[in-house]
Amino acid sequence: MFGGVLLQGNGAGLDGLARALFDAGVPEAYAADVASAILFLVGFLGVYTIGRIVVLPLVGTLMDRRGLDKHARIPLRKITNFAIIFAAIGFAFAFAGFGNILTALATIGAAATLAIGFAMQDVIANFVAGVFIFTDKPFRIGDWIEWDGYSGIVEDISLRVTRVRTFDNELLTVPNSQLTNGVIKNPVAKDQLRLQFLFGIGYDDDIDKATEIIVEEAEQHDGIMDDPEPTVRLTELGDSSVGLKSRIWIDNPSRADFVRTRGEYVQAVKERFDEEGIDIPYPNRTIGGSLDVAQLSEVVTADD
């Protein structure tokens, strides 16, 4: 008790600080509140500083040891920062003697979590899907992916959405749950990519000669691998053409490599076909039928 008023202390530290503030000239009615605020600030800054100096570098070291990619490091750092701030606030409340407040906040927080959980089911589903993307790594930043009729380059991955830049320079913001609940094609996930193209030649053309040309042009292209070697197979007999399917491999694939290499290769084969007199027929249809002149005269008469 000082000045006739008992400070309902929340601990020896709070009571001692309040007495020191009162002795320093702080009005008696405000001494306890000021002391609590000072302890809260000291507790928060202490834990937050330790977290930034010790915890963040430790988490960074662990991520380095695990060999995590850029797309996994960013959200993990955000989660770590949030955890440090949350721990600092909790410690600060306790250090300042606000134990009752912590209990009340915990009760309110539990009720709020339940209500928010029902209202944010989609957000939670996307969050969980984001965690699976970080752990399973079906794609990474910079990969070319295709899903549900869409395709593009992954620019950013967060815990809720993934941002994909299409080849028309459109930015798609995709909920993570859409990318984990369906089938995703990642053509550049491996170091090599196989390309296929169906060449159609005429029924009167030499199949062996056409096959030889297709293989030769693949072997002469710098962007096409020699191992695995290019192959050609007769795969179909169409209405107007014989189908020869070429299978080639490219190294370190990207969308640009895929489009450029395939275009140059197909053009080279087409030009060789033209030089060697090998035809690439186009589909045609023959329409047949007859018209009875007697029936036609009856129709004319009926119209008159």
C-alpha positions in Angstrom: 0.0 0.0 0.0 1.2 3.4 -0.9 -0.5 6.8 -0.7 -3.4 5.1 1.1 -4.3 3.0 -1.9 -3.4 -0.7 -2.3 -2.2 -1.6 -5.8 -3.9 -4.9 -6.6 -0.6 -6.3 -7.9 -0.3 -8.9 -10.5 3.1 -10.0 -9.2 6.1 -8.7 -7.3 7.6 -7.2 -10.4 4.4 -5.2 -11.3 3.9 -4.1 -7.7 7.6 -3.0 -7.4 7.5 -1.1 -10.7 4.2 0.6 -9.7 5.8 1.7 -6.4 8.8 3.0 -8.3 6.6 5.0 -10.7 4.6 6.4 -7.8 7.8 7.5 -6.1 9.0 9.0 -9.4 5.9 11.2 -9.4 3.3 9.2 -11.5 -0.2 9.8 -10.0 -1.3 7.0 -7.8 -4.4 6.3 -9.9 -2.3 5.6 -13.0 0.9 4.0 -11.5 -0.4 0.4 -11.8 -1.7 0.8 -15.4 1.5 2.4 -16.5 3.5 -0.3 -14.9 1.4 -3.0 -16.6 1.9 -1.3 -20.0 5.7 -1.1 -19.5 5.9 -4.7 -18.6 3.7 -5.7 -21.5 6.0 -3.7 -23.9 9.2 -5.1 -22.4 7.8 -8.7 -22.6 6.7 -8.4 -26.1 9.9 -6.8 -27.4 12.0 -9.3 -25.5 10.3 -12.4 -27.0 10.0 -10.8 -30.4 13.7 -9.8 -30.5 14.8 -13.3 -29.4 12.5 -14.8 -32.1 14.0 -12.7 -34.8 17.6 -13.2 -33.7 17.4 -16.9 -32.8 14.3 -18.6 -34.2 14.2 -17.2 -37.7 17.9 -18.0 -38.4 17.4 -21.5 -36.9 14.4 -22.1 -39.2 16.4 -20.8 -42.2 19.2 -23.3 -41.3 16.7 -26.2 -41.1 15.2 -25.2 -44.5 18.7 -25.1 -46.0 19.4 -28.6 -44.7 16.1 -29.9 -46.1 16.9 -28.3 -49.4 13.6 -26.5 -49.6 12.8 -24.5 -52.8 11.9 -20.8 -53.0 8.2 -21.6 -53.2 8.3 -23.4 -49.9 10.6 -21.0 -48.0 8.4 -17.9 -48.4 5.2 -19.2 -46.7 7.2 -21.0 -44.0 8.9 -17.7 -43.1 5.5 -16.0 -42.9 4.2 -18.8 -40.6 7.3 -18.5 -38.4 6.9 -14.7 -38.1 3.2 -15.1 -37.2 4.1 -17.7 -34.5 6.8 -15.4 -33.1 4.4 -12.4 -32.9 1.7 -14.6 -31.3 4.1 -16.0 -28.7 5.4 -12.5 -27.9 1.8 -11.2 -27.4 0.9 -14.2 -25.1 4.1 -13.8 -23.1 3.6 -10.1 -22.8 0.1 -10.5 -21.4 1.4 -13.0 -18.8 4.4 -10.9 -18.0 2.3 -7.8 -17.4 0.0 -9.8 -15.0 -3.0 -10.0 -17.3 -3.7 -13.7 -16.6 -7.4 -13.2 -16.5 -7.3 -11.5 -19.8 -5.5 -14.4 -21.3 -8.1 -16.9 -20.1 -10.9 -14.7 -21.5 -9.1 -14.3 -24.8 -8.6 -18.1 -25.0 -12.3 -18.7 -24.5 -13.3 -16.0 -27.0 -10.7 -17.3 -29.4 -12.0 -20.9 -29.2 -15.6 -19.7 -30.0 -14.4 -17.5 -32.8 -12.4 -20.3 -34.3 -15.4 -22.5 -34.4 -17.6 -19.9 -36.0 -14.9 -18.9 -38.5 -14.2 -22.5 -39.3 -17.8 -23.0 -40.6 -17.8 -19.7 -42.5 -14.4 -20.2 -44.1 -14.5 -23.9 -45.2 -13.3 -23.0 -48.7 -10.4 -20.9 -47.3 -9.4 -23.7 -45.0 -9.6 -26.3 -47.8 -7.3 -24.1 -49.9 -4.9 -23.6 -47.0 -4.7 -27.4 -46.5 -4.3 -27.9 -50.3 -1.4 -25.3 -50.2 0.3 -27.3 -47.5 0.1 -30.4 -49.7 1.5 -28.5 -52.6 4.5 -27.5 -50.5 5.1 -31.0 -49.3 4.2 -33.1 -52.4 5.8 -30.6 -54.8 3.7 -31.5 -57.9 5.1 -28.2 -59.4 7.4 -25.4 -58.6 7.7 -21.7 -59.4 8.8 -21.4 -63.0 7.2 -24.7 -64.1 4.8 -25.0 -67.0 1.6 -26.8 -65.9 -1.7 -27.7 -67.5 -5.0 -28.4 -65.7 -8.7 -28.4 -66.6 -8.1 -26.9 -70.0 -5.8 -24.2 -68.7 -2.0 -23.9 -69.0 0.7 -21.4 -68.1 3.9 -20.7 -66.0 3.7 -20.8 -62.2 4.7 -17.3 -60.9 3.8 -17.6 -57.2 2.6 -20.2 -54.7 1.0 -19.1 -51.4 -1.0 -21.0 -48.8 -4.3 -20.1 -50.3 -3.8 -19.5 -54.1 -1.4 -20.2 -56.9 -0.8 -17.5 -59.6 -0.2 -18.7 -63.1 0.8 -16.6 -66.1 -0.8 -17.9 -69.3 1.0 -17.9 -72.6 -1.3 -15.0 -73.7 0.2 -13.0 -70.7 -3.0 -13.3 -68.6 -2.6 -13.8 -64.9 -4.7 -16.6 -63.4 -5.3 -16.7 -59.6 -6.2 -20.3 -58.9 -7.5 -21.6 -55.5 -5.1 -24.3 -54.4 -7.9 -26.9 -53.9 -8.5 -26.8 -57.7 -4.9 -27.9 -58.2 -4.9 -30.7 -55.7 -8.4 -32.2 -56.4 -7.8 -32.7 -60.1 -5.2 -33.9 -62.5 -2.2 -31.6 -63.2 0.2 -32.2 -66.1 3.7 -30.9 -65.5 5.6 -31.5 -68.8 8.8 -30.0 -67.3 8.9 -31.9 -64.0 11.6 -34.2 -65.4 14.9 -33.5 -67.2 13.7 -34.8 -70.5 10.4 -34.5 -72.5 9.1 -36.7 -75.3 7.4 -35.0 -78.2 5.1 -36.8 -80.6 3.9 -35.8 -84.0 1.7 -37.7 -86.6 2.8 -37.3 -90.2 0.3 -38.3 -92.8 1.5 -39.6 -96.2 -0.4 -40.8 -99.3 -1.2 -44.5 -99.8 0.9 -44.5 -103.0 4.0 -43.1 -101.2 7.0 -45.1 -100.0 6.6 -45.7 -96.3 10.3 -46.7 -95.8 11.5 -43.5 -97.5 9.2 -41.3 -95.5 10.3 -43.0 -92.3 14.0 -42.4 -93.2 13.4 -38.7 -93.8 11.5 -38.3 -90.5 14.4 -39.9 -88.6 17.1 -38.1 -90.5 15.6 -34.7 -89.8 15.3 -35.5 -86.1 19.0 -36.6 -86.0 20.1 -33.4 -87.7 18.2 -31.0 -85.3 20.5 -29.7 -82.5 17.6 -29.5 -80.0 16.6 -33.2 -80.4 18.4 -35.8 -78.3 20.3 -38.8 -79.8 19.7 -40.9 -76.7 16.9 -41.8 -76.5 17.0 -42.0 -80.2 14.2 -40.8 -82.5 11.7 -43.4 -83.5 8.9 -43.7 -86.1 6.0 -46.1 -86.1 3.1 -46.7 -88.5 0.1 -46.1 -86.2 -3.0 -45.7 -88.4 -4.5 -46.2 -91.8 -6.8 -43.2 -92.3 -9.4 -42.5 -94.9 -7.0 -40.6 -97.1 -3.5 -41.0 -95.5 -1.1 -43.4 -93.8 -0.1 -42.2 -90.3 3.5 -42.3 -89.3 4.0 -41.2 -85.6 7.4 -39.7 -84.8 8.6 -39.7 -81.2 11.5 -37.5 -80.3 13.1 -36.3 -77.0 14.3 -32.9 -75.9 16.6 -32.1 -72.9 15.9 -29.5 -70.1 12.4 -28.8 -71.5 10.5 -25.6 -71.3 7.4 -24.3 -73.0 9.6 -22.2 -75.4 11.8 -25.2 -76.2 8.8 -27.4 -76.8 7.1 -25.0 -79.3 10.3 -24.0 -81.1 11.8 -27.5 -81.5 8.5 -29.0 -82.7 7.9 -26.2 -85.2 11.4 -26.4 -86.7 11.3 -30.2 -86.9 7.9 -30.4 -88.5 8.9 -27.7 -91.0 12.1 -29.5 -91.9 10.3 -32.8 -92.5 7.6 -31.1 -94.7 10.3 -29.4 -96.8 12.1 -32.8 -97.3 8.8 -34.5 -98.2 8.3 -31.8 -100.9 11.8 -32.3 -102.3 11.3 -36.1 -102.4 7.9 -36.0 -103.9 6.1 -37.4 -100.9 2.5 -36.2 -100.6 0.8 -35.1 -97.4 -2.8 -35.5 -98.4 -5.6 -33.5 -97.0 -9.0 -35.1 -96.0 -11.5 -35.3 -98.8 -15.1 -36.4 -99.1 -17.0 -37.8 -102.1 -20.7 -37.1 -102.2 -22.7 -39.4 -104.4 -26.4 -39.7 -105.3 -28.8 -39.4 -108.2 -31.9 -37.5 -109.2 -34.9 -39.1 -110.9 -36.1 -36.8 -113.7 -39.6 -38.1 -113.4 -39.8 -37.2 -109.8 -38.4 -33.7 -110.6 -41.1 -33.1 -113.2 -43.7 -34.0 -110.6 -42.3 -31.5 -108.2 -42.3 -28.8 -110.8 -45.9 -29.6 -111.7 -47.0 -29.5 -108.0 -45.4 -26.1 -107.6 -47.4 -24.7 -110.6 
